[in-house]
Amino acid sequence: MLVTLRVLDDVPPLRCGRFVRAFRETLSKCAQRLGFRVVHYSIQDDHAHFLVEAQGKVCLANGMKSLAARFARCVNRVFGRVGRVLADRFHHAVKRTPTEVRRAVAYVLLNARKHFRQRRRRVPPVVLDGASSGLWFDGWKGRAPPLGWYADAGRAREVATPRTWLLSRGWRRIGLIDPAEVPGSARERRGPTRRTDAPAMAV
């Protein structure tokens, strides 16, 4: 399941070393609870994306309530502010096929490349986004990308290991993820040539 949290306009940009490092510590305390797991994430200036596994609506609601509250408290603590942080409730989209899940994984882990291209109108450099869980991802095509800003290779793992077939193995039938991909590009939208969209349990 792909989940997005957006912050209010008066919140400082989230993609800074102080917040990224503080949020990793926060996430490590809530990435896994009964029936809910945060498997991947990426932080952008005004929003964050998460790939989560949830065993039903109640587990999703409880897990996201905890995650959103901790996220908001972390924002206020790091930036020395008080009051509301999130612009609205979380948005989510269930991914039910290997193709949908592969696209969601690429979208989350390579989201910074998408925004880089939109802002600067040029091809982004191929580096591992330090404001994401890309360091723990083992599905890169070829070598893992070189470390980017605040990747902190020696840190402890802050995300849960996937347990569902779709997020652990199923998406790999479509093909590993090239770190040079740009989510939303024409090539990415065309998708892979192999057809393996057998229905599967929702992520």
C-alpha positions as CSV (number, residue, x, y, z in Angstrom):
1,M,0.0,0.0,0.0
2,L,1.4,3.4,-1.0
3,V,0.7,6.1,1.6
4,T,1.4,9.8,1.5
5,L,1.6,12.4,4.3
6,R,1.7,16.1,3.3
7,V,2.7,19.0,5.6
8,L,1.3,22.5,5.9
9,D,2.9,25.3,3.8
10,D,4.5,27.0,6.9
11,V,6.6,23.9,7.7
12,P,10.2,24.2,6.7
13,P,11.6,21.9,4.0
14,L,11.9,18.4,5.3
15,R,14.8,17.3,3.2
16,C,17.5,18.5,5.5
17,G,20.0,16.4,7.4
18,R,18.6,17.3,10.8
19,F,15.1,16.2,10.1
20,V,16.0,13.1,8.0
21,R,18.3,11.7,10.8
22,A,15.7,12.5,13.5
23,F,12.9,10.9,11.6
24,R,14.9,7.7,11.0
25,E,15.2,7.3,14.8
26,T,11.5,8.0,15.2
27,L,10.5,5.6,12.4
28,S,12.6,2.8,13.9
29,K,10.3,2.9,16.9
30,C,7.0,2.5,14.9
31,A,8.0,0.8,11.7
32,Q,6.6,-2.5,12.9
33,R,3.6,-3.2,15.1
34,L,0.9,-5.8,15.2
35,G,-0.5,-6.1,11.7
36,F,1.3,-3.1,10.3
37,R,4.8,-2.6,8.8
38,V,6.6,0.3,7.1
39,V,8.8,-1.3,4.5
40,H,10.0,1.7,2.5
41,Y,9.8,5.5,2.6
42,S,11.1,8.7,1.1
43,I,11.1,12.3,2.4
44,Q,10.5,15.2,0.1
45,D,10.4,18.9,1.0
46,D,6.7,19.0,1.7
47,H,5.6,15.4,1.9
48,A,6.6,11.9,2.6
49,H,5.8,8.6,0.9
50,F,5.6,5.2,2.6
51,L,5.1,1.7,1.4
52,V,3.3,-0.2,4.1
53,E,1.9,-3.7,4.7
54,A,-1.3,-3.8,6.8
55,Q,-3.6,-6.6,7.7
56,G,-6.9,-4.9,7.2
57,K,-8.4,-1.5,7.7
58,V,-8.1,-1.4,11.5
59,C,-4.4,-2.2,11.4
60,L,-3.9,0.4,8.7
61,A,-5.8,3.1,10.6
62,N,-4.0,2.3,13.9
63,G,-0.6,2.1,12.3
64,M,-1.0,5.3,10.3
65,K,-2.3,7.1,13.4
66,S,0.8,6.2,15.3
67,L,3.1,7.0,12.3
68,A,1.4,10.3,11.6
69,A,1.5,11.5,15.2
70,R,5.2,10.6,15.6
71,F,6.0,12.2,12.3
72,A,4.3,15.5,13.3
73,R,6.0,15.5,16.7
74,C,9.4,14.9,15.0
75,V,8.8,17.9,12.7
76,N,7.9,20.2,15.6
77,R,10.8,19.0,17.7
78,V,13.4,19.4,14.9
79,F,12.2,22.8,13.7
80,G,11.3,24.2,17.1
81,R,7.6,24.8,16.3
82,V,4.3,24.0,17.8
83,G,0.8,23.3,16.4
84,R,-0.5,21.4,13.5
85,V,1.9,19.9,11.0
86,L,-0.1,17.7,8.5
87,A,-2.2,19.3,5.8
88,D,-4.8,16.5,5.9
89,R,-5.3,12.9,6.7
90,F,-3.1,10.4,4.9
91,H,-3.8,9.4,1.3
92,H,-3.4,5.7,0.4
93,A,-3.6,3.5,-2.7
94,V,-3.8,-0.3,-2.5
95,K,-1.4,-2.1,-4.9
96,R,-2.7,-5.5,-5.9
97,T,-0.4,-6.8,-8.7
98,P,3.3,-7.3,-9.2
99,T,3.4,-4.5,-11.8
100,E,1.6,-2.0,-9.5
101,V,3.9,-2.9,-6.6
102,R,7.1,-2.6,-8.7
103,R,6.0,0.9,-9.9
104,A,5.2,1.9,-6.3
105,V,8.6,0.7,-5.0
106,A,10.4,2.6,-7.8
107,Y,8.2,5.7,-7.2
108,V,9.0,5.8,-3.5
109,L,12.7,5.1,-3.7
110,L,13.4,7.2,-6.7
111,N,10.9,10.0,-5.9
112,A,13.7,12.5,-5.5
113,R,14.8,11.9,-9.1
114,K,11.3,12.7,-10.3
115,H,11.2,16.1,-8.4
116,F,14.8,16.9,-9.5
117,R,13.8,16.5,-13.1
118,Q,10.6,18.5,-12.7
119,R,12.4,21.4,-11.0
120,R,15.7,21.6,-13.0
121,R,14.5,20.2,-16.4
122,R,17.5,17.9,-16.7
123,V,18.4,14.3,-16.0
124,P,19.2,13.8,-12.2
125,P,22.4,12.3,-11.0
126,V,22.3,8.6,-10.2
127,V,22.8,8.4,-6.4
128,L,21.1,6.7,-3.5
129,D,18.7,9.1,-1.9
130,G,19.8,9.5,1.7
131,A,16.3,10.7,2.6
132,S,14.8,7.3,1.8
133,S,15.1,3.7,2.8
134,G,17.1,2.9,-0.4
135,L,20.1,1.8,1.6
136,W,18.1,-1.3,2.7
137,F,16.8,-2.1,-0.7
138,D,18.2,-5.2,-2.3
139,G,16.4,-5.1,-5.6
140,W,18.6,-2.7,-7.6
141,K,19.4,-3.7,-11.2
142,G,23.2,-4.0,-11.4
143,R,25.2,-2.3,-8.7
144,A,23.5,-0.3,-6.0
145,P,23.8,3.5,-6.7
146,P,26.6,5.4,-4.9
147,L,25.6,7.1,-1.7
148,G,24.1,10.6,-1.8
149,W,23.8,13.2,0.9
150,Y,23.2,12.0,4.5
151,A,22.9,8.4,3.4
152,D,24.9,7.4,6.6
153,A,25.8,3.8,5.5
154,G,26.7,2.8,9.1
155,R,23.3,3.5,10.6
156,A,20.9,1.0,12.0
157,R,18.0,-0.2,9.9
158,E,14.9,1.9,10.5
159,V,12.3,0.0,8.3
160,A,10.7,-3.4,8.6
161,T,11.4,-6.3,6.3
162,P,8.5,-7.1,3.9
163,R,6.5,-10.2,4.6
164,T,3.9,-10.2,1.9
165,W,4.6,-12.1,-1.3
166,L,4.0,-8.9,-3.4
167,L,6.6,-6.7,-1.6
168,S,9.1,-9.4,-0.9
169,R,9.2,-11.4,-4.1
170,G,6.2,-10.9,-6.4
171,W,7.3,-7.5,-7.9
172,R,10.7,-9.0,-8.9
173,R,8.9,-11.0,-11.6
174,I,8.6,-7.7,-13.5
175,G,12.3,-6.9,-13.3
176,L,14.7,-5.3,-10.9
177,I,14.8,-1.5,-10.5
178,D,17.3,0.5,-12.4
179,P,18.6,3.3,-10.1
180,A,18.7,5.5,-13.2
181,E,14.9,5.3,-13.7
182,V,12.8,8.5,-13.3
183,P,9.3,7.7,-12.0
184,G,6.6,9.0,-14.2
185,S,8.8,9.2,-17.3
186,A,7.4,7.9,-20.7
187,R,9.6,4.9,-20.4
188,E,8.5,4.1,-16.9
189,R,4.8,4.5,-17.9
190,R,5.2,2.0,-20.7
191,G,6.2,-0.6,-18.2
192,P,8.0,-3.8,-18.7
193,T,7.5,-6.2,-21.6
194,R,7.0,-9.3,-19.4
195,R,3.4,-10.0,-18.4
196,T,3.0,-11.3,-14.8
197,D,0.0,-9.5,-13.5
198,A,-1.7,-12.5,-11.8
199,P,-4.0,-11.2,-9.0
200,A,-2.4,-11.3,-5.6
201,M,-3.2,-10.2,-2.0
202,A,-3.2,-6.5,-1.5
203,V,-0.1,-4.8,0.0
